[in-house]
Amino acid sequence: MSDGLIAEKVKDLLESLCGDDSSRIQQDIEKLGDAEVDSIYFVEIAPVVAQHFGIMITVNHIDQHAKRSFNDFCRLIGNLVSERR
């Protein structure tokens, strides 16, 4: 699974389910190298992410590995997808 595909899916879900602006996320990544996202948004999209990618993602995973970092959340998903194989 490509990192770019994961990032695009996460941005789409954050915008459609949480109202976070995907263009803001992209601009922050371009300017700062990462984007800060309210961690509750990661918790809110976790069930959809899990279903879409065929993984199990818990609040504990998010707390330990992502906190508020968009890049870390996407990396977590990529790692869980790789472990599943």
C-alpha positions as CSV (number, residue, x, y, z in Angstrom):
1,M,0.0,0.0,0.0
2,S,1.4,3.3,-1.1
3,D,2.0,6.0,1.5
4,G,0.4,8.5,-0.8
5,L,-2.8,6.4,-1.1
6,I,-3.0,6.2,2.7
7,A,-2.5,9.9,3.1
8,E,-5.1,10.8,0.5
9,K,-7.7,8.4,2.1
10,V,-7.0,9.8,5.6
11,K,-7.3,13.4,4.3
12,D,-10.6,12.6,2.6
13,L,-12.0,11.0,5.7
14,L,-10.9,13.8,8.0
15,E,-12.7,16.3,5.7
16,S,-15.8,14.2,5.1
17,L,-16.3,12.8,8.6
18,C,-14.8,15.5,10.8
19,G,-14.9,18.7,8.8
20,D,-11.2,19.2,8.8
21,D,-10.0,21.0,5.7
22,S,-7.8,18.7,3.5
23,S,-6.3,21.7,1.8
24,R,-5.2,23.0,5.2
25,I,-3.6,19.6,6.0
26,Q,-1.8,19.6,2.6
27,Q,-0.6,23.2,3.0
28,D,0.8,22.4,6.5
29,I,2.6,19.3,5.2
30,E,4.1,21.4,2.4
31,K,5.2,24.2,4.7
32,L,6.0,22.4,7.9
33,G,6.6,18.8,6.9
34,D,3.6,17.6,8.9
35,A,0.1,18.7,10.0
36,E,-1.3,18.8,13.4
37,V,-4.8,17.2,13.7
38,D,-7.0,16.9,16.7
39,S,-6.5,13.4,18.0
40,I,-10.2,12.9,18.5
41,Y,-10.5,13.1,14.7
42,F,-8.2,10.1,14.4
43,V,-10.3,8.3,16.9
44,E,-13.5,9.2,14.9
45,I,-12.2,7.9,11.6
46,A,-10.4,4.8,13.0
47,P,-13.3,2.4,12.4
48,V,-13.6,3.5,8.8
49,V,-9.9,3.4,8.3
50,A,-9.8,-0.1,9.8
51,Q,-12.6,-1.4,7.5
52,H,-11.1,0.2,4.4
53,F,-7.6,-1.1,5.0
54,G,-8.5,-4.4,6.6
55,I,-6.7,-3.7,9.9
56,M,-7.4,-3.4,13.6
57,I,-6.6,0.1,15.0
58,T,-7.3,1.0,18.6
59,V,-7.3,4.2,20.6
60,N,-4.2,2.9,22.3
61,H,-2.5,2.6,18.9
62,I,-3.4,6.2,18.2
63,D,-2.2,7.4,21.6
64,Q,1.1,5.6,21.5
65,H,2.0,6.2,17.8
66,A,0.3,9.2,16.4
67,K,-1.0,11.7,19.0
68,R,-1.7,14.7,16.8
69,S,0.6,14.1,13.9
70,F,-0.9,13.4,10.5
71,N,2.2,11.8,9.2
72,D,2.5,9.5,12.3
73,F,-1.1,8.5,11.9
74,C,-0.5,7.6,8.2
75,R,2.7,5.7,9.2
76,L,0.8,3.8,11.8
77,I,-1.8,2.7,9.2
78,G,1.0,1.7,6.8
79,N,2.7,-0.4,9.6
80,L,-0.5,-2.1,10.5
81,V,-1.2,-2.9,6.9
82,S,2.3,-4.4,6.5
83,E,1.9,-6.5,9.7
84,R,-1.3,-7.9,8.4
85,R,0.5,-9.4,5.4
